[in-house]
Amino acid sequence: MGRNFSRFFKRFSIYILIAVSVSLLAIPENISNHIKLTVASPLAPVQKITSKTVNYFRNGFRKMALMIKAADKEEKLEEEVFLLQNKLIDHQNTINMLNKKLKTASELRKDIDSIGKPSIADIIGYDTSNFRKSILINIGRKQGISVDDTVVFGSALVGRISAVGNSSSRVILITDPASSVPSRFLESRTQGIVQGTGNDDTCVVKYISRHAEIKEGNKIISSGIGGLFPKSIYIGDIVEVKDSGAKLFKDINLKPRIDFLKIEYVSVIKKSKVQKIHN
């Protein structure tokens, strides 16, 4: 019974809606518009809220799109700034190297101006063995370089030329065991020989009497004796002094003035100029 009544009510409602629709089509337009306004009035607040909601989300999506676009633009600008900073650093590095080379040449000229103008060379290679200590530079016979020319950095001793090619040369460092440099203490003027040990940061000073007054921190310079190296070139600082009553000479360790793994270029003083001074 209840189910039949429900079906009847639904059909009756449909018929009523159809009848109303047909009636609206049949009546004059001004009356139908009035009816539409009357029906739509209760729905106006709902429509207003719906319209505002749609506009809110539309504006939100528009702002989101603008924010994404701005973020993409900012990311591109940051990338361009990053690349420009890298280029700036590269240019600054080149400028610093050129300034250091100029300063090196100027300082060397002040300290040993009687020797004449040195030749500036870039380091292009290192000896990879654990025992030998040498570097390769990019000037050679074509630039007038000869075996036993002195190699310095600023006013500090690096070593000497041990082999020469047409456009490159090998430099034996003062840390090489085959290197021996006649030297003297700056403070006491005591003479000795600086010899390499095979370590990058250590040399020894030989033939210093156990009675000589030598202290840590004393400086060693080249003596110029023998004519192989110019005199008064800074070699390094004393870091350890050991006395032994059974030995005639002290055990003295020296730290070279230069960290050879950090320099990128050197200056070469030609042997002929050194010999001319000593003669």
C-alpha positions in Angstrom: 0.0 0.0 0.0 2.8 2.5 1.0 4.9 1.6 -2.0 2.0 2.2 -4.4 1.3 5.6 -2.8 4.9 6.6 -3.2 4.9 5.7 -6.9 1.7 7.6 -7.4 3.1 10.7 -5.6 6.2 10.8 -7.8 4.1 10.4 -11.0 1.8 13.2 -9.8 4.7 15.5 -9.1 6.1 15.0 -12.6 2.8 15.7 -14.2 2.5 18.9 -12.1 6.0 20.1 -13.2 5.2 19.4 -16.9 1.9 21.3 -16.6 3.6 24.3 -15.0 6.3 24.4 -17.7 3.7 24.3 -20.5 1.7 27.0 -18.7 4.8 29.3 -18.5 5.3 28.9 -22.2 1.7 29.8 -22.9 1.4 33.0 -20.7 2.8 36.4 -21.8 6.5 37.1 -21.4 6.2 39.9 -18.8 4.2 37.6 -16.5 6.6 34.7 -17.0 9.6 36.9 -16.1 7.8 38.1 -13.0 7.2 34.4 -12.0 10.9 33.6 -12.7 12.0 36.5 -10.5 9.6 35.4 -7.8 10.9 31.8 -7.9 14.6 32.9 -8.2 14.4 35.4 -5.2 14.7 32.7 -2.5 17.7 31.2 -4.3 19.6 34.6 -4.7 21.7 34.3 -1.5 22.7 30.8 -2.5 23.7 32.0 -6.0 25.6 34.9 -4.5 27.6 32.6 -2.2 28.2 30.2 -5.1 29.4 33.0 -7.3 31.8 34.4 -4.7 33.1 30.9 -4.1 33.8 30.3 -7.7 35.5 33.7 -8.0 37.6 33.0 -4.9 38.9 29.8 -6.3 39.3 31.3 -9.8 41.4 34.2 -8.3 43.3 31.7 -6.1 44.3 29.6 -9.2 45.3 32.8 -11.0 47.5 33.9 -8.1 49.0 30.4 -7.9 49.9 30.5 -11.6 51.5 33.9 -11.2 53.5 32.7 -8.2 54.7 29.6 -10.1 55.7 31.9 -13.0 57.5 34.2 -10.6 59.3 31.3 -8.9 60.5 30.0 -12.3 61.8 33.5 -13.2 63.5 33.8 -9.8 65.2 30.4 -10.3 66.5 31.4 -13.7 67.8 34.7 -12.3 69.5 32.8 -9.5 71.1 30.5 -12.0 72.4 33.5 -14.1 73.7 35.1 -10.9 75.5 31.8 -10.0 77.2 31.6 -13.4 78.2 35.3 -13.2 79.7 34.8 -9.8 81.7 31.8 -11.1 83.0 33.9 -14.0 83.8 36.7 -11.5 85.8 34.4 -9.3 87.7 33.0 -12.3 88.6 36.5 -13.4 89.6 37.5 -9.8 91.8 34.4 -9.6 93.6 35.4 -12.8 94.0 38.9 -11.5 95.4 37.7 -8.2 97.9 35.4 -10.0 99.1 38.2 -12.2 99.4 40.5 -9.2 101.4 37.9 -7.3 103.7 37.4 -10.2 104.3 41.1 -10.5 104.9 41.4 -6.8 107.3 38.4 -6.9 109.3 40.0 -9.6 109.4 43.3 -7.8 110.4 41.8 -4.4 113.1 39.7 -6.1 114.5 42.8 -7.9 114.7 44.7 -4.6 116.5 41.9 -2.7 118.9 40.9 -5.4 118.8 43.7 -7.9 122.4 43.3 -8.7 121.7 39.9 -10.3 119.4 41.4 -13.0 115.9 40.6 -14.2 114.8 37.0 -13.5 112.7 34.8 -15.8 109.2 34.0 -14.6 108.0 30.4 -15.2 104.8 28.5 -14.5 105.0 25.1 -12.8 103.7 22.4 -15.1 104.5 19.2 -13.3 105.7 17.5 -10.1 107.8 14.5 -9.5 105.4 11.8 -8.2 107.9 9.6 -6.4 108.2 9.6 -2.6 112.0 10.0 -2.6 112.9 12.4 -5.4 111.6 16.0 -5.1 111.5 18.1 -8.3 109.2 20.2 -10.4 108.8 20.9 -14.1 108.6 24.5 -15.4 107.6 25.8 -18.8 110.8 27.6 -19.9 114.0 26.0 -21.3 116.9 26.4 -23.7 114.9 28.7 -26.0 114.5 31.1 -23.1 118.2 31.0 -22.2 117.9 28.6 -19.3 120.9 26.4 -18.3 121.7 23.7 -15.8 122.4 25.0 -12.3 120.4 28.2 -12.8 118.9 29.2 -9.4 115.2 29.0 -8.9 113.4 31.2 -6.3 109.9 32.2 -5.3 109.9 35.8 -4.1 113.1 36.1 -2.1 113.1 32.5 -0.9 115.1 29.6 -2.4 113.2 26.8 -4.3 116.1 24.9 -5.8 118.2 24.8 -9.0 117.8 23.7 -12.6 118.9 20.0 -13.0 117.9 19.3 -16.7 116.9 21.5 -19.6 114.8 20.9 -22.7 113.9 23.2 -25.5 110.8 24.7 -23.8 110.8 23.1 -20.3 113.2 22.4 -17.5 113.4 20.2 -14.4 114.1 21.9 -11.0 115.6 19.9 -8.2 114.0 21.2 -4.9 116.0 21.9 -1.8 114.1 19.1 -0.1 115.6 16.5 -2.5 118.3 14.3 -0.9 120.6 15.2 -3.7 120.4 18.9 -3.0 123.1 20.7 -0.9 123.1 24.4 -0.4 126.0 26.3 1.2 124.3 28.4 3.9 124.7 30.5 7.0 122.6 31.5 10.0 121.2 35.0 9.7 121.7 35.8 13.4 125.1 34.2 14.2 126.6 34.0 10.7 127.6 30.4 11.4 128.1 28.5 8.2 126.8 25.0 7.3 125.1 23.0 4.5 121.4 22.7 4.0 120.5 19.2 2.6 117.2 17.7 1.6 115.6 14.7 3.3 113.0 13.6 0.8 110.2 15.1 2.9 108.2 18.0 1.5 108.5 20.1 4.6 111.9 19.2 6.2 115.6 19.7 5.5 118.6 19.3 7.7 121.5 21.6 8.4 124.8 19.8 8.5 128.2 20.5 9.9 127.2 22.8 12.7 129.5 22.4 15.7 127.9 21.2 18.9 129.3 24.3 20.6 127.5 26.7 18.2 124.6 28.7 19.8 121.7 27.7 17.6 118.0 28.1 18.6 114.7 27.2 17.2 113.3 30.0 15.1 116.8 31.0 13.7 116.7 31.8 10.0 119.0 30.3 7.4 120.1 32.1 4.2 122.4 31.1 1.3 126.0 31.9 1.9 127.0 32.3 -1.8 130.1 30.1 -1.2 131.1 28.1 -4.2 129.3 30.4 -6.6 126.4 28.0 -7.4 123.7 30.0 -5.5 123.5 33.8 -5.0 124.1 34.8 -1.4 121.5 36.1 1.1 118.5 34.1 -0.4 116.1 33.0 2.4 116.0 29.2 2.8 114.0 28.5 5.9 113.6 28.5 9.7 115.1 26.1 12.3 112.4 24.0 13.9 114.4 21.5 16.0 117.9 21.4 17.5 119.3 18.3 19.2 122.6 18.2 21.1 124.5 15.0 21.7 127.7 14.9 23.7 129.0 12.0 21.6 128.7 13.8 18.3 130.8 16.6 16.8 127.9 18.3 15.2 124.3 19.2 16.2 121.3 17.6 14.6 119.3 20.4 13.2 116.0 20.3 11.3 114.9 23.1 9.1 111.5 24.0 7.6 111.7 25.5 4.1 110.3 29.0 3.7 108.1 27.8 0.9 105.3 25.2 0.8 106.2 23.8 -2.6 102.8 22.2 -3.2 101.1 25.6 -3.0 103.1 27.7 -5.4 102.1 28.0 -9.1 105.1 29.8 -10.6 108.8 30.5 -9.9 111.6 32.9 -10.9 114.8 31.7 -12.5 118.1 33.5 -11.9 120.6 32.6 -14.7 123.9 31.1 -13.6 126.0 33.5 -15.7 124.7 36.5 -13.7 125.4 34.8 -10.4 129.0 33.9 -11.5 129.5 37.5 -12.7 128.6 38.8 -9.3 130.9 36.4 -7.4 133.8 37.1 -9.8 
